[in-house]
Amino acid sequence: MQLLHGTQEDHLGTLRRAKENEIDYIWSGDVRRNPYLAENINFGIEEGIIQADYEELEQESGWLITWLKDF
C-alpha cells in the first residue's frame, strides 16, 4: 500500500494506541474530514490488524472495528 499521509511506523503507532484505548467504533464524519485516519483504517485492514464493518443507522454511520491480532 502506498502511504501518503503517514509512515508505516506512524500508522502502527496509531493503531497500537487505538487498541490500548479499546476503540471499537469510528464515526464516518471523522474519516471524511481526516485523510490520515482514512488511510490508517485501510492500512490496518490491509495488514490484517483490524476488520472494519461499515454500519449505517438512522442518525449515524461509521465503522465497527474488530481487532484481529496483537502487534
VOBA-1610 file (N, C-alpha, C; in pm, whole numbers, padded with zeros to 5 digits, always signed):
BEGIN
Met+00084-00117+00000Met+00000+00000+00000Met+00089+00125+00000Gln+00060+00216-00088Gln+00133+00342-00092Gln+00075+00435+00014Leu+00159+00480+00106Leu+00116+00567+00214Leu+00142+00713+00178Leu+00039+00796+00187Leu+00051+00937+00151Leu+00043+01029+00273His-00015+00980+00381His-00045+01067+00495His+00026+01024+00623Gly+00122+00938+00614Gly+00198+00894+00730Gly+00286+00777+00691Thr+00381+00746+00777Thr+00468+00632+00752Thr+00407+00505+00810Gln+00468+00393+00777Gln+00423+00267+00834Gln+00430+00272+00987Glu+00537+00327+01041Glu+00552+00338+01187Glu+00446+00430+01247Asp+00413+00540+01177Asp+00306+00629+01225Asp+00176+00552+01238His+00142+00477+01133His+00015+00405+01132His+00013+00293+01236Leu+00123+00223+01250Leu+00127+00118+01353Leu+00112+00179+01492Gly+00175+00292+01516Gly+00163+00359+01645Gly+00020+00403+01673Thr-00046+00458+01572Thr-00185+00499+01588Thr-00274+00379+01620Leu-00252+00270+01549Leu-00332+00151+01573Leu-00305+00094+01713Arg-00181+00097+01758Arg-00149+00050+01894Arg-00223+00132+01999Arg-00219+00262+01984Arg-00288+00350+02080Arg-00439+00328+02076Ala-00494+00310+01958Ala-00637+00285+01946Ala-00676+00155+02016Lys-00594+00054+01997Lys-00623-00074+02062Lys-00611-00061+02214Glu-00507+00006+02260Glu-00489+00027+02405Glu-00608+00103+02465Asn-00665+00193+02387Asn-00780+00271+02434Asn-00914+00205+02402Glu-00908+00081+02355Glu-01026-00002+02328Glu-01124+00064+02230Ile-01069+00128+02127Ile-01153+00189+02024Ile-01220+00077+01944Asp-01353+00083+01933Asp-01425-00019+01856Asp-01526+00042+01759Tyr-01523+00175+01747Tyr-01614+00242+01654Tyr-01549+00373+01608Ile-01561+00403+01478Ile-01510+00528+01423Ile-01622+00593+01343Trp-01660+00712+01382Trp-01767+00786+01316Trp-01723+00825+01175Ser-01813+00811+01080Ser-01780+00839+00940Ser-01741+00984+00917Gly-01797+01078+00993Gly-01761+01218+00977Gly-01614+01244+01007Asp-01560+01174+01106Asp-01418+01189+01137Asp-01332+01140+01022Val-01375+01031+00961Val-01297+00974+00849Val-01302+01065+00727Arg-01418+01124+00700Arg-01431+01214+00584Arg-01343+01338+00599Arg-01327+01386+00721Arg-01250+01510+00744Arg-01102+01486+00766Asn-01061+01360+00784Asn-00923+01333+00821Asn-00863+01227+00729Pro-00789+01267+00625Pro-00733+01169+00532Pro-00634+01073+00599Tyr-00565+01118+00704Tyr-00475+01028+00776Tyr-00554+00914+00839Leu-00667+00946+00901Leu-00749+00843+00965Leu-00803+00744+00862Ala-00849+00794+00747Ala-00897+00705+00640Ala-00785+00612+00594Glu-00666+00666+00577Glu-00552+00584+00535Glu-00517+00484+00645Asn-00528+00525+00771Asn-00495+00436+00882Asn-00589+00317+00887Ile-00717+00339+00865Ile-00814+00229+00862Ile-00779+00132+00750Asn-00753+00186+00631Asn-00717+00100+00518Asn-00587+00024+00544Phe-00490+00090+00604Phe-00364+00026+00640Phe-00390-00090+00737Gly-00469-00064+00840Gly-00499-00168+00938Gly-00568-00288+00875Ile-00657-00263+00782Ile-00727-00372+00713Ile-00627-00451+00628Glu-00548-00382+00548Glu-00452-00450+00459Glu-00348-00529+00536Glu-00310-00482+00654Glu-00211-00552+00735Glu-00273-00664+00818Gly-00405-00679+00812Gly-00472-00785+00887Gly-00482-00756+01037Ile-00469-00629+01074Ile-00474-00591+01214Ile-00618-00570+01260Ile-00699-00511+01172Ile-00838-00485+01205Ile-00930-00533+01095Gln-01055-00548+01132Gln-01164-00563+01038Gln-01254-00443+01063Ala-01297-00374+00960Ala-01382-00256+00974Ala-01510-00280+00895Asp-01620-00289+00966Asp-01750-00312+00903Asp-01833-00185+00909Tyr-01872-00136+00792Tyr-01950-00013+00785Tyr-02091-00038+00834Glu-02139+00054+00917Glu-02275+00044+00972Glu-02343+00178+00954Glu-02462+00175+00896Glu-02538+00298+00879Glu-02668+00285+00956Leu-02683+00372+01054Leu-02803+00376+01135Leu-02886+00498+01095Glu-03001+00514+01153Glu-03089+00625+01118Glu-03022+00761+01144Gln-02948+00773+01253Gln-02890+00901+01291Gln-02739+00910+01272Glu-02674+00799+01244Glu-02528+00799+01244Glu-02475+00686+01157Ser-02352+00706+01109Ser-02286+00598+01034Ser-02139+00596+01074Gly-02080+00481+01058Gly-01938+00467+01091Gly-01894+00324+01075Trp-01774+00297+01124Trp-01713+00166+01111Trp-01701+00099+01248Leu-01748-00024+01255Leu-01727-00107+01373Leu-01592-00175+01357Ile-01507-00159+01454Ile-01371-00211+01446Ile-01359-00339+01527Thr-01307-00442+01463Thr-01275-00568+01530Thr-01124-00585+01521Trp-01062-00605+01636Trp-00916-00624+01642Trp-00886-00771+01613Leu-00805-00796+01511Leu-00779-00932+01466Leu-00652-00992+01522Lys-00554-00908+01557Lys-00430-00964+01608Lys-00356-00862+01693Asp-00270-00914+01778Asp-00180-00829+01853Asp-00060-00797+01765Phe+00002-00685+01790Phe+00117-00646+01710Phe+00210-00562+01792
//
